[in-house]
Amino acid sequence: MLDQTFQNWPLSGWVIVNNGGACQWRSGLDELEAEQNYTGGSGGYADADSDDCGEGTWMDTELRTPPLNFTGVTEPWIEFKSDMMFYESDVWDVDLSLDGGSTWTNLLHRAYREYRGPETVSLQLPGAAGVTDVIVRFHYTGDYDYWWQIDDVIIRG
């Protein structure tokens, strides 16, 4: 249904939301400090890097998949590669919407410690079977506190 390797930006159909702050999700290929892909993937990756926003700044950003149609799908799931470098205030969530982004259910919440890559995260998408307007979002907040990198997002059923 979806395979995203983040090699080409802008991302077709994906939506980046800036909920306030100096920065938002961007291509890891455009890194200001040329950090490497720590997710275990190769080449491009998606990067939310509050450290690059600058001292005294805040970052609250979402990266949303295109709407997905799970008609005829019985057991949808998502898998992605990840690396989270933590300092003090980083928080990241993976959320699921079954109504095109009007409401969200949290699938995974991580905060206040490092989850260094390479890491592969696999999650079921509960309630998404048969639904026609499913969106998954990657939501990051941080206050000049390093990054969250994701790569190789696969969504299947």
N, C-alpha and C positions, 0 to 999 in steps of 0.2 A: 504494500500500500504506500509506504513512504521509505525512501532511502536518502539520507542527507549527509554528505561528506564535507560540506562547507568549503569546497574548493572555489566556488564562484559567488561573488557578492555583487549586487544585492541578491538576496535569496528570493527565488520565485515563489510567491504565495505566502511566505512567512511574514509575520508582522512583528516589528520591534516597537515596544511601548516604553516610553520614558515617563515614569510616575513622579519625576522630580529629581533634581540633582544635575551634576555637571556632565555625566557620561551615560552611555547606554551600551547594549550588546553591539559588538562589531566583529569584523573578520580578524582572526588571529594572524592572518598574513599581513595585516596592516599595523602590527604592534609597534608602538613608539620605541620600546626597548628591545625589540626583536627576541622576545621570549620564545622558547621552543614549545612544541606541542607535548605536554606532559600527560595527556590522556591515554596514551598507548596507540592513538591513531597516527596518521602521517599527513604531512602537508597542512592544509588549511583546517581551521577549527573555529568555533564560535567562542568569543571571549568577553566576559564581563569583568573588567579590571578597574576596581575603584582606586587602586594605587596610582594608576595613570591619570586619574581625574585631578590629582593634586592634593596637597595637604589642606585640611579644613573643608573638604568637599564631601558631599553625600551622593550615593548612587542607589537608585531604586528603578530597576529595569526588568522588563519581561521579553522573552523571545517565544513567540507563539507559532505553532505549526499551522499550515493551511488547514481549513476544515476538511475532515475526513469522513467518508461514507462507509459505515460498517454493515451495510445491508448484506445479509447472507453470511456474515462472520460470526462465529460462535465463541471464540476465546481470544479477543484482541489483547495484545501486549506491546510494550515498548522496551527497547534496549538502546543504551548509549554508553559511550566512553566518557569518563569524567576525571577532572583533577580540580580540587579545591585547596588553595593555599590560604590559610587563615591567619588573622592577627587578633583582633579584639571583637569586632562587631559584625562580621560576615554572617549572613543567613541565606540559605538557598532552599527553594522548594520546587517540587515538580507537582503540578496541579492538572486536574482533568475537568473539562467542561463537556457536558452532554447536550448543551443547548446553544452552541455557537459562541460561547464566551459570556453569556449573561450571568451564570453562576459557576462556581468552582468548588471542587472537592480536592483536598490535599492527598496526594499519593505518597509523598516522601518529604520530610522536613529535616534539615540538618543545620546545626548552628553551633558556634562557640568551640569548635575544634577542627583540626585539619582532616581532610579526606583526600590524601594525596594519591595521585594516579601512578601508574595506570590502574584504573578501576573500570570495570564494566558493570553497569547498573541495569537490572532487568526487573520490570514491574508489570503486573497485570493491569488491565484497564477495566475495572469493575463497572458493570452497567452499560458498557459501550456496545456490546453485541447488538446488532440490528439497528443501531442509531445512525442517523444520516448527517449529523452536524457536530462531530466530535473534534475538540481542539485540546492539545496538550501544551502547557506553557512551562517554561523554565524561568523562575522568578528569583532574582538576586538583589540583595541589599547589602551595602557595605559603606563604611566611613573611612576612606583612605586605608583599606585593609586587604591588599593583594587581590586575588581573582578567583573566578570559577571558569574553567574551560570545559566545553563539551565538544564531542566529535562523533561521527558515525552513528547518527540517530536512525534506528530502524523501527518501524511500526508495522506489525503484521497481525493476522488473525487466524 
